[in-house]
Amino acid sequence: MPLTQLNQTTTPQPTPPDLRVYDYDLVIVGGGIVGLTLASALKDSGLNILLIEAKVASLAVTKGQAYAIHMLSALIYQGIGIWDKILPQIAKYRQVRLSDADYPDVVEFATTDISKDTPELGYVAEHQALLEPLQEFVHNCSNVTYLCPAEVVNTKYQADEVVINIKIGEQVKTVKSKLLVAADGSRSPIRQGAGIKTHGWKYWQSCIVAFVKPEKTHNDTAYERFWTSGPFAILPLPGNRCRIVWTAPHAEAQALCALDDEQFLQELSRRFGQHMGKLELLGDRFVFPVQLMQSDRYVLSRLALVGDAAHNCHPVGGQGLNLGIRDAAALAQVIQAAHQAGEDIGNLQILKQYERWRQKENLTILGFTDLLDRMFSNQFPPVVFVRRLGLWCLQRVPLLKVFMLKLMIGLKGKTPALARR
């Protein structure tokens, strides 16, 4: 359906929502991984969808990032019907090794901890390997109009619609929709414009991320090693490459990033260890601050937040993107069920179902990652004793180990219908 310009001289007459003429049933602001996942999940919903992305598609793909993709996220993409396009481009990991600095007791998670038929525990995907298949999938969705590049100028929420002004080049167009979804990141202008407050804090740490190629094979193993300065993760990638996520206090992280390549690799090897031999640095390294954030509300009438627009967590355990993927699957399920029942998908009571589902589950993970970081970035002797006792128990108590593993890979909590197909 084409974009239309509202007649600014005409006062809309209130009529029942099912009798009004909308340009779109749903407008999604943000064409990143979470926004595209939501649009993809609604391919067969019968909803008429507009997806708006500010960046040129080719530039959005080039983001130098990589993510741990948990088992539940993989099941969601299988349910959507896109996993076969993603899987050949990403790496699998079959083991996770969790350790505390130089403490010798290492917790090893393996596929057999879930079941003898589980082929892998999770995956690691570069940004492009996820975004390109999702962009292609959405382009082939007949019910989705993909507007890129375009920018939302302002929004006006009314009782039975939301009016959205969109800048496309030098023109500003106006559309009406039953529901607006903000998938526009942690600084979400849509969330801020709606007056939704957030709570949380900035950590004393920043993350350094880099790609390296080790001399020896990574053996499809992911590593999470806790140091007093912060967690240090090694994630396997295709081509025997690895993604490093190195957390350190701000000043230390900046100083490490300022080193030349040879000095940086020397410092990296001290943390990385010698088990994979000599390391080769691939491309640039980047540093970014870490924060925890939870929105007071995920929904208002005619508005829903998903992904980083709703929450941020510490990168330990690679939870962030996976929470956003689950948000998208949950919201898709709620609004598709409402639409099929002939209900108004922008009604606050409908959207509250999504908020009740996801806000509590996300808060659990935010709290879990915060506790991990604070417990392990600490040299207070009683805390050191407790955490090392915890690692000892985790390795030797199967029920505790399986519970922790399932929590980490998304198999605790309510499973979206997409993941059960």
N, C-alpha and C positions, 0 to 999 in steps of 0.2 A: 504494500500500500504506500503511495507516495506521501512525502511530508506535505502538510498543508499549513497555510497561514490563517490564524484565527482572525475573524473580523473584530477589530478592536472597538468598533462603535456599537456593537450589539451586546446587550446584557443577556447571558445565558439563562434560560428559564429552568428551574429545578424540575427534573423529571426522574422517575425511578431509574437506577443505574442500568437495568437491563434494556431500557428503551432509549438510552442516550447513544449518540454516535461518537465513538472513540477512533482516534487514528491508530492506536495500538492498545492491546490489552496490557502489555508489560513493556516497560523501558528499562534496560540495564545500562548503567553508566560504569564503564570500565571494561575494556576488552582484553584484560590480562587472563591468566590461567583460570581464576575463579569465575570471572564473568562469562568467559567462553564455556566453561563447564556447565554453568547454569543454563545458558542458551541451548547447549547440546542436549542436556538432560530433558529439555522440554520440546524436543524435535517433534514428537508425535502427540503433543498435548492438545492440539487444536487452538492454541493461543497464538495471537498475532504479536510478534516480538520485534522491538527495535533495540539493537545493541550499538552503543556509542563508545568509540575509543578515540582519545585525543592524539595519540602518536600514530604516525604513518606505520602501517603494518610491518613493512620491511625493517624499520628501526626497532620496533618492539621486539622482534625476534632476536636481535643481536645482543640482548642483555646477557652479560657474562655471569650467569648464576647457575647453580645446580642444586637439586633438592633430593632428599630422601623421600621416596614414595612408599607409603605403608600399604600393608596388605588390603586394608579396607578401601583405600583409594583405588587400588588396582581393581578390586571387585566392582566399584562404582563405575569405572571406565569400561569394564567388561559389560556391565548392564546397559550402558549408553550405546555400546557397539563400536567403540573407537580403540579399544585396547590392542587389537591386532595391528593397528597402524603405529602405536607407540612402542610396543614391546621390542621390535627389532633394533630400535635406536638407543636403548637404555641398558644399564647393567643390572644384574641380579646380585643379591648377596644372600649367602646360605648360612653365614655365621655372624654373630656379633660378639665382640670381646670387650668387656667392661672392666676397667681397672682404676686403681687409685694411686697415681704417681708411681713410686717405686715399690709399693706394697706388693708382695709376691702373689697374693691370692687373686686370681683373675676369674671373673664370672664369664662363662662361655654359654651363649645361647645358640641353639642349633635348630634346624627344621624339625628334628625328631621330638623337640620339646612341645611342638604343636600336635603333630601326628606323623605317622610313618609315611603318609601320602603327601605331605606338604613339600613342594619342590624348592621353595625359597622363602625367606623371611621378609624380604622387601626388595626394593629397587632404588637405583639412583639415576636421576634423569637431569640432563642439562636443560636449560630454559627453552632453547630452540626445539629440542626433541619433544617437548610437550606442546609448545605454543603452535608450531606449524601444523601438526595434525588437527589440533582443535580449530584453528582458523579455517583449514580446508573443510573440515566437517561442517562447520557453521555456514560456510559459503554454499554448501549443498543442502541446507535446511530450507525448504520452501516457505516456512512460516517465520523466518528470521531475516530482517533487513539489517545488514552490517554496515554501519556508517562510520567510516574511518578515512581520514582524520576529521574529527568534529569535536566540539566542546560545548558543554552545558553552560549557558550564561546565567540563568536563574530559573528558579522553580516556584510555583505557587500551588499550595495544597488547598483543595476545596473539599467539601463534604463528600462529593461523589466522583471526583476526578483530580488528577494532578496535571497542571499546565506547565510545560517545559519549553523554554526558549533555548534553541541550539544554534551555535555559530558554525556555519559551514563555509569555509573560505571567508569572503567578505559579506556573506548574507546571514541573516538571522531568521530562522524558521521556528514556528511554534507548533507543538503537537500536544494532544491530550491523551492521557493514559489512565487506566484503572489503578496501576501500581508502578512505582518507581523503585528500583533496586540499586543500592549504592555498592559497587564493587570497585571503588576508586581509590583504594589504598589507605594506609594508616593516617594520612593527613586529609582524609576524605572531605572535600568541599561540600559534598551533599550532606554528610553527617553534621558538619559544622553549621551549614546553612539552616538545617532543621532544628538547631539548638540542642542536640543530644550531647550530654556531657559524658566525659570519660574519667576513669580513675586508674591509677597505676603509678609507675615511677620509672625513671631512667636508671639503669644499672651503672655501677662504677666501671663497667667494662665495655670494650669494643671488640668486634670480631674482625680478624684478618681472614680473608678467603683467597685461595690460590689453587691452581691446577699444577700437579707435578706428575712426572713419570718415573716410577721406581725401576731400579735395575732388575729386581726379581718380581715374580708374579704377586699380585695382591690376593690371589686365591679366593676371590669372591667373598671377602671378609670385610666387615665394617668394624671400625674401632672407635671406642669412646674412652679416652683416658682423662681422668680428672687430676688437674694440678692445682696448687693453692692459688694460682693466678686466674684459673678458670678452666672450663672443659676444653679438650682438644680432640677433634674428631677427624678420622680418615675414612672417606667414603669411596668405594671402588667405582670406576667408570669403564666404559668400553675402551679397547685398545690398551689395556693395562695401564690406564691413567688413574689418578686419584684426585679427589677434591679434599682440600684441607680447610677445616673451619677451626680457627685458633682464637680462643677467647683470652683476653688479657686486660689489665687495667688500661685506661685510656692512654696515659702517657707512654706506657710500655708498648702498646699496640702501635702508636704513631711512630715511636723510635724504631721498632722492628720494620715497619713499612718503609722507613726512610733509608734503611741499609741497602747497599748494592746487592746484586743477585748472589754473589759468592758468599758474602757475610750472612745474608738472609738464609741461604741454604745450610750454612753451618749451624745457625741457631735452630733452624727447623729440624735438622737431623738429631739434635739433642733431645727434642721433644718426640720426634717421630720414632727414634730408635734405629737399630741397624738390621732389623729383621727383613727389610726389603732391599737392602744394599744401598748403593749410591742413588741420589735423587737428582732429577733434572727439572728445573722450573719451566713451566709452559705458560707463556703470556704474562700479563700484568697481575699484580696482587692488589686487592682493594681492602679498605677498612671501613667499617660502619658501626655506629653506636648501637647498643642493645637496650631495649625497653620492654616493659610489661604494661599492657593497657587492656582494659575491659570497658566497653560502653555500658552506660547505665541502662540503656534500652537497646534492643535490636530492631524494634519496630515502632512505628507510629501509624496512624491511619494513612494509607496510601504509600507507605515507605517501609522498606526492609533493608537492613545492613547485612553484608556477607563478607567473609574473609578479613583482611587487614583493616577494612573500614569498621569492623565490629570489635576486633581484638588483636593484640600482639603478644607473643610470648618469647621467652629466652630461647635461643636456637638449640640448646642442648636437647638431644634426642630427635632433632629434625621434625618437630611437631607442627610448625607454623602453617605451611602450605596445606598439609593434610587436614587441618582443622577447617580451612577455607573450602576445600573440596567437599568435606562432609556438610558444611553449611549449605553449599549449592545443592547437593543431593536432597537434603532435608527440606529446603525451601521449595524445590521443584516438586517434591512429593506432596507437600501441603497445598500448594496453589493448584496443582493439577487435579487433586481430589476435589477441591472446592469448585473448580471450573466444571468438572464433570457432573457435579451435583447441582449445577446451576446457581452457585453462590457467587458473591462478589469477591474476587481475589484480593482486592485492596481493603476489605473490611478489617478493622482492627482485631476483632475477635478471631477471625481466620488467621491472621498473621501472628497472633499471640501463641498459636499452636507451635509455630516454628520457634518463637522466642523461648518458650518453656522447654522445648526439646534441646536446643543448642546452647543456650546461655549457661545452663548449669554444667553441661558436659565440658564446654570450653573452659569454664572456671576451674573445673577439676584439673585439667591439663595445665592451665596457667599456674595453679598452685603447686602441682607436681614438679614442673620444670623449675620454678622458683626455689622450691625446697632442695632439689638436687644441686642447683648452683650454690646456694648458701651453705649447704652441708659440706660440700666438697671444696669450696673456696675458703677454707677455714682451717686454722692450725690450733684452735683451742683444744687442749688435750681430751677433755670429755667428749667433744664433738668428733674428734678423730677416732676415738675408741668406739663410739656408737656407729659411725658409718662403716668402719672396718668390720665390726661385728655384723652389720647388715649385709655386707658383701659375703662374709663367711656363711651366713644363713641362706642367702640367695643362691649360692652355689650348691648347697647341701640339702635344702628343703624343696622338693619338686613342686609342691602346690604353690609355694610362694614364688618360685621361679617362673612357673607357667602363668600365674596371675600377672606378674610384672611384665612379662613378655607380651601378653595379650593387651595389656594397657598401652604399652609402647607402640604396638602396631595397629591399634584401632579396633581390636576385637572385643573390647568392653564397652558397654553402653548400647544404645538403641541403634540397630542396623537399618539404614535406608532401604526401601524396597528395591531400588536399583541394584543394590549389592546382593540381593537374594535371587536375582533372575538366573 
